[in-house]
Amino acid sequence: MSEVQSMSEMAKPTQRPLEQVIQVSRRDLPLSCPLPGAEVWNMHPRVYLPIEDEPSGQSVCPYCGARYVLIEDEGS
């Protein structure tokens, strides 16, 4: 079963990126992988993921397979 993590919980990944689902909101855009501040920030070249343009609101990093899902901001 996949674990859903927010950006603040991402500081110390406990699973391989392929198994993670990371929630991001519009205030976190533009989305890049690895995320700024992540412990593994240098694991591969930074790639920007246009998650806001995806009809599903989801995106997968082509390098590490980390899965991201765009959620609505609480104030929206």
C-alpha positions in Angstrom: 0.0 0.0 0.0 1.3 3.4 -0.9 1.8 6.1 1.8 0.6 9.6 1.1 3.0 12.3 2.3 2.8 16.1 2.3 5.8 18.2 1.4 6.6 18.9 5.1 6.6 15.1 5.8 9.0 14.6 2.9 12.1 15.6 4.7 13.0 12.0 5.6 11.6 9.6 3.1 11.0 6.2 4.6 10.2 4.5 1.3 11.7 4.4 -2.2 10.4 7.3 -4.3 8.6 4.9 -6.6 6.3 3.9 -3.7 5.5 7.4 -2.5 2.6 9.6 -3.3 3.4 13.2 -2.4 0.7 15.7 -2.0 1.4 19.2 -3.3 -0.9 22.3 -3.5 -0.9 25.3 -5.8 1.2 27.3 -3.4 4.0 24.7 -3.9 4.1 25.4 -7.7 6.2 25.3 -9.8 6.7 21.6 -8.8 10.2 20.2 -9.2 11.6 16.8 -8.3 13.5 16.4 -6.1 11.6 18.8 -3.9 13.5 21.8 -2.5 14.7 21.0 1.0 14.4 17.2 0.6 17.2 15.2 2.2 17.9 13.6 -1.1 17.8 16.9 -3.1 20.8 15.8 -5.2 19.7 12.3 -6.2 19.1 13.3 -9.8 18.9 16.4 -11.9 16.1 18.8 -11.0 13.1 18.4 -13.3 10.1 20.6 -13.4 6.7 18.8 -13.6 3.8 20.7 -15.1 1.3 19.0 -12.7 -1.2 22.0 -13.0 -1.6 21.2 -16.7 -2.4 17.5 -16.1 -6.2 16.8 -16.3 -5.7 14.1 -13.6 -3.8 16.5 -11.3 -1.1 13.9 -11.0 2.5 13.7 -12.3 5.4 11.2 -12.1 9.1 12.0 -12.1 10.8 10.5 -15.1 14.0 10.0 -13.2 13.0 8.4 -9.9 9.3 7.6 -10.4 8.1 9.7 -7.4 4.4 10.3 -7.8 2.8 13.7 -7.1 -0.8 14.6 -6.7 -2.2 18.2 -6.7 -4.6 18.9 -3.9 -6.8 21.9 -3.3 -5.5 24.5 -0.9 -7.4 24.6 2.4 -8.3 28.2 1.8 -9.8 27.6 -1.6 
